[in-house]
Amino acid sequence: MKTPEKQNKKPKKEKIIYIDDGSTVVDMSALDESKRLFKKKDPDKRPRPKVIEHLKTYFESVKVMILPMLVVIGLISVAFFLLWLLMGGFQSLF
């Protein structure tokens, strides 16, 4: 039998503390009292987003990204046109 000095002492695991900064919206109704696990009696009752909600989120994100995307495409087009003019431009057409 091993003596207590020879037994490998495992270091205690550091407990992770999660801090809610309020940046996300979460439905906490499916959690039990300990706020860690979903209730065991209703594991499949978690709220699922519907297709309409997915589409709404997608189009809202596209609406936010469309202007920067068009600006970048415009800048690339202008750079290409300027390089085309420097390399000969209209002389190559005729």
Disulfide bonds with the S-S distance in Angstrom:
none
